[in-house]
């Protein structure tokens, strides 16, 4: 994802999370590509990465769930899909009394 005003660069100037340091491989409109990234800013929060990408500081690898409104509004442009490990979400409750009876917890 990147600001629509940011030209597509190679190697890409990127805004990234601290855990995202390897080159990006994925599918773009031109086919499969590996992009060597040149970090210009490393942040600890994906929300900060998104906000920095919105301002045009660089491209960012972000989940669609975080940027769907930006894509619809045109504040971010989708450059392609990057290969990444599957994300698993967990929900933890401190007590069973907070769970709905319809969840089937015994």
Residue pairs with C-beta under 8 A, 6 or more apart in sequence:
1 50
1 53
1 59
1 60
1 61
1 62
1 67
1 70
1 71
1 76
1 77
1 78
1 79
2 8
2 53
2 56
2 58
2 59
2 60
2 76
2 77
2 79
3 53
3 54
3 55
3 56
3 75
3 76
3 77
4 74
4 75
4 76
4 77
5 56
6 56
6 58
6 59
6 77
8 79
9 59
10 35
10 36
11 35
11 36
11 37
11 38
12 24
12 35
12 36
12 37
12 38
12 58
12 59
13 38
13 40
13 57
13 58
13 59
14 37
14 38
14 39
14 40
14 58
14 59
14 60
14 61
15 39
15 40
15 41
15 43
15 49
15 52
15 53
15 57
15 58
15 59
15 60
16 37
16 39
16 41
16 42
16 43
16 49
16 60
16 61
17 42
17 43
17 44
17 45
17 46
17 49
18 42
18 43
18 44
20 61
21 39
23 34
23 35
23 36
23 37
24 34
24 35
24 37
24 61
24 82
24 83
25 32
25 33
25 34
25 35
25 82
25 83
26 32
26 33
26 35
26 80
26 81
26 82
26 83
27 33
27 80
27 81
28 79
28 80
29 80
33 80
39 58
40 57
40 58
41 52
41 57
41 58
43 49
43 52
46 62
46 63
46 66
47 66
49 60
49 62
50 60
50 62
50 66
50 67
50 70
50 76
52 58
52 60
53 59
53 60
53 62
53 76
54 70
54 75
54 76
59 79
61 82
61 84
63 87
64 71
67 76
70 76
71 77
71 78
93 99
96 105
99 105
